[in-house]
Amino acid sequence: MKRALAMFAVTVLVAAGYGCKSPIPGTGNGGGGGAWKPDKCFNNAFMGDVADLKEGRYLTYVTEASGTKTTMKYTVVGKDGDNWCVEQWTDAGSMAYGLLLCVAADGKVVKASAAAKGDKEWTEIKVEEPPAAPTGDQPKPEMTVSDDTKEVTAGKFAGKKIHTKMTISGTVYESDSWFSADVWKLSSKGEHGGLVAMESGAMKMSLEAKGEDGKATIEMKKK
């Protein structure tokens, strides 16, 4: 339920038109001059499943909303000691940056680095505890799960479709998400497999590419 709520929250933000104008979830507001890149990262920034991490695996998603297009690529680039490291690159056209998250067995980020597009090396950034969860009654999503097959650029995937409905401050938000056991959980973690696609209003997100021959964009400095 927590993962579904988190995914729905991201959907709502994108559908509402915030996109890259707001601070990126799980990161800081960025450093000083030059191209933008985060200067800190929360230890829960990795939302995938450690069990699915294997060097070379990658997933690329494309999100289209309000006339803008954003590409996000997740690539497992190897290990730093006992910790798996995952590159997460976001390209929104006017802004592009990457995160290198090194993740412990419990899924928490123990080391992180950032780079703007065009950087030749990673810059290590701070890893912090996330803010405390809100207390009191919180909006609860209504969820309906059904069997479905979704065809996207990366292929056709059989799995589950989840229709989610939530009321926030009097406004009703609805989304449809498709998950499949044939997609690795590099960007999200749930009982129905990895994310295939998500739609909410004018926002559409889908899996564009999937492979096992992914390479690091910037060389990782290992211990």
C-alpha positions in Angstrom: 0.0 0.0 0.0 2.8 2.4 0.9 4.5 1.8 -2.5 1.2 2.3 -4.3 0.6 5.5 -2.5 4.1 6.8 -3.3 3.7 5.9 -7.0 0.3 7.7 -7.0 1.8 10.7 -5.4 4.3 11.0 -8.2 1.6 10.6 -10.7 -0.4 13.4 -9.2 2.6 15.7 -9.2 3.4 15.1 -12.8 -0.3 15.4 -13.9 -0.6 18.6 -11.9 2.2 20.1 -14.1 4.9 20.5 -11.5 7.4 18.3 -13.3 11.0 19.6 -13.0 9.9 23.0 -11.7 9.7 21.6 -8.2 12.5 20.0 -6.2 13.1 16.5 -7.4 11.6 13.9 -4.9 14.4 12.3 -2.9 17.0 14.9 -3.7 18.1 18.4 -2.7 17.6 21.7 -4.6 20.9 21.5 -6.4 24.2 23.2 -6.1 25.6 26.5 -7.3 26.6 27.7 -10.8 26.7 25.6 -13.9 24.2 23.0 -15.0 21.8 21.8 -12.3 22.4 18.7 -10.3 21.2 17.6 -6.9 23.4 18.3 -3.9 21.8 15.7 -1.5 19.8 12.6 -1.6 17.4 10.9 0.9 18.3 7.3 1.8 14.9 6.1 0.4 15.6 7.5 -3.1 15.9 4.0 -4.5 12.3 2.7 -4.9 13.1 -0.6 -6.7 13.8 -4.1 -5.4 17.4 -5.1 -4.6 16.6 -8.7 -5.5 16.2 -7.6 -9.2 19.6 -5.8 -9.4 22.0 -7.5 -11.8 24.8 -5.7 -13.6 23.8 -4.6 -17.1 20.0 -4.6 -16.6 18.4 -1.3 -17.7 14.9 0.2 -18.2 14.0 3.4 -20.0 10.7 5.2 -19.4 9.2 8.1 -21.3 6.7 10.5 -19.7 4.6 12.9 -21.7 2.6 15.6 -20.0 1.4 19.1 -20.9 3.5 19.2 -24.1 6.7 18.1 -22.4 8.6 14.9 -22.7 10.9 13.4 -20.0 13.1 10.3 -20.3 14.2 8.4 -17.3 16.7 5.5 -17.5 17.7 3.1 -14.8 20.9 1.1 -15.3 22.5 -1.4 -12.8 26.2 -0.6 -13.3 27.9 -2.9 -10.8 28.9 -3.1 -7.1 30.7 -0.9 -4.7 31.9 -3.3 -2.1 28.7 -5.3 -1.1 26.3 -2.6 -2.4 24.7 -2.5 -5.8 24.9 0.8 -7.7 22.2 2.1 -10.0 22.5 5.0 -12.4 19.3 7.0 -12.7 19.3 9.6 -15.6 16.6 12.1 -16.1 16.4 14.2 -19.3 13.7 16.8 -19.7 15.3 18.6 -22.5 16.0 21.9 -20.8 17.4 20.0 -17.8 19.3 16.7 -17.6 21.1 15.1 -14.7 22.1 11.8 -13.2 22.2 10.1 -9.9 24.4 7.2 -8.9 22.8 5.4 -6.0 24.7 2.7 -4.1 22.1 0.5 -2.3 22.5 -1.8 0.7 20.8 -5.2 1.0 17.9 -3.5 2.9 17.2 -1.1 -0.1 18.6 2.0 1.6 20.9 4.3 -0.2 24.3 4.4 1.6 26.3 6.4 -0.9 25.2 8.7 -3.7 26.7 10.9 -6.4 25.3 13.3 -9.0 26.2 14.6 -12.4 24.8 17.1 -14.8 24.6 16.2 -18.5 28.1 16.5 -20.0 30.0 16.0 -16.7 33.0 13.7 -17.0 32.9 12.4 -13.4 30.5 12.0 -10.5 30.3 14.4 -7.6 29.6 12.7 -4.3 26.6 14.2 -2.5 25.1 13.9 1.0 22.7 11.1 1.9 20.2 12.1 4.5 17.2 10.7 6.4 13.9 11.6 4.7 11.4 13.9 6.5 9.1 12.2 9.0 5.9 10.8 7.6 2.8 13.0 8.2 0.8 12.1 11.3 -2.9 11.8 11.6 -5.5 10.8 9.0 -4.1 10.7 5.4 -6.0 10.3 2.1 -6.5 6.6 1.3 -6.6 5.5 -2.3 -9.3 3.3 -3.7 -7.6 0.5 -5.7 -9.0 -2.0 -8.2 -6.7 -4.7 -9.5 -7.5 -6.7 -12.7 -5.6 -9.0 -15.2 -4.5 -7.1 -18.3 -2.0 -7.0 -21.1 -0.3 -3.7 -22.0 1.6 -3.0 -25.2 4.3 -0.3 -25.1 7.3 0.5 -27.2 9.4 -2.1 -25.3 7.0 -4.9 -26.0 3.7 -6.5 -24.9 3.5 -7.4 -21.2 0.9 -9.5 -19.4 0.3 -8.7 -15.8 -1.9 -6.6 -13.6 -3.7 -3.3 -14.1 -4.3 -1.1 -11.0 -6.9 1.6 -11.2 -6.4 4.1 -8.3 -8.7 6.9 -7.2 -7.8 9.4 -4.5 -9.3 12.6 -3.2 -6.8 15.2 -2.1 -8.1 18.6 -0.7 -11.4 18.0 -2.4 -9.9 17.2 -5.8 -10.3 13.7 -7.2 -7.3 12.2 -8.9 -7.4 8.9 -10.9 -4.7 6.8 -12.5 -4.2 3.5 -14.2 -0.9 1.6 -13.8 0.2 -1.6 -15.4 2.7 -4.0 -13.8 4.3 -7.2 -15.0 6.5 -10.0 -13.6 8.5 -9.8 -16.9 9.7 -6.3 -16.0 12.4 -5.8 -13.4 11.6 -3.7 -10.4 14.3 -1.1 -10.9 12.1 2.0 -10.5 9.3 0.6 -8.3 8.7 -2.2 -5.9 5.4 -4.2 -5.6 3.8 -7.6 -5.6 2.8 -7.5 -9.2 6.2 -6.9 -10.8 7.9 -4.0 -12.5 6.1 -0.9 -13.9 5.1 -1.1 -17.5 3.0 2.0 -17.9 1.0 4.7 -16.0 -1.7 7.1 -17.2 -3.4 9.9 -15.3 -5.3 12.6 -17.2 -3.0 14.1 -19.8 0.1 12.4 -18.3 1.3 9.2 -19.9 4.4 7.2 -18.8 5.5 4.0 -20.5 8.4 1.6 -20.8 10.4 2.4 -24.0 13.3 0.0 -23.7 14.5 -2.9 -21.6 17.8 -4.8 -21.8 20.7 -6.6 -20.1 23.6 -4.9 -21.8 23.5 -1.5 -20.1 26.7 0.4 -19.5 27.7 3.1 -17.1 27.5 6.6 -18.6 30.2 7.8 -16.2 32.8 5.5 -14.7 32.1 4.7 -11.1 34.9 5.1 -8.5 34.9 1.9 -6.5 36.3 1.2 -3.0 
